[in-house]
């Protein structure tokens, strides 16, 4: 078992992710300010060369399909718009974080990245349907399980020989192995990256249904997203599988099963386009 002190030490030791997490928070703040100019976004992003290259590459992918090749950051941002920059920074962050397998979980980098993007896409779709911020929703969905990356690194650095056997719930195994689950670890990591407190709390309480005061909120949507993806699969391939007909979130949001199936179909299409954009196939 590890203490919160050990968790904090591991968080501080993570340098490989670069500046991208902090940039994501700042980009989100700028994108919501109506007075933000293109130059403001460009000035923030241009200091991270890898991030700039990734944004330009993604903007030229089939996902956005520009008529002509975009060769610089300003033209790329101008083409996709401020709001989409948040999505691209999210994708870049995901690619950096999930570039390595999680051996303690028996999960490949590609599968874990796919699961994160799928959650982000469904969260975004639910937000657009229910009227809360889609950019925040995508970010929360994309980063909801980031604590597993941290836990895997803790296990590796401490030279523990523990592996998830897939027989018990993953969060139960995490607590018995290291003393905390991925929700707690993820919230601690986002706090270290100075994410807004509400976002950290959503990550922290995602496994606690009793923390949802009103279903139609980001926390309620995240918990619903996890329930849905458990049925459809992280790649949405079980699109015609059993979908919930009665769910607290659906009832509160006025979402019918046919409407949910339509949302999932759209997410599956976007999921395939994102995979093509980042060459994950």
Helices and strands as residue ranges (DSSP letters): H 4-13, H 20-31, H 38-45, H 49-59, H 73-80, H 82-97, H 109-130, H 134-143, H 147-157, H 170-178, H 182-192, H 197-204, G 209-211, H 218-232, H 248-253, H 257-278
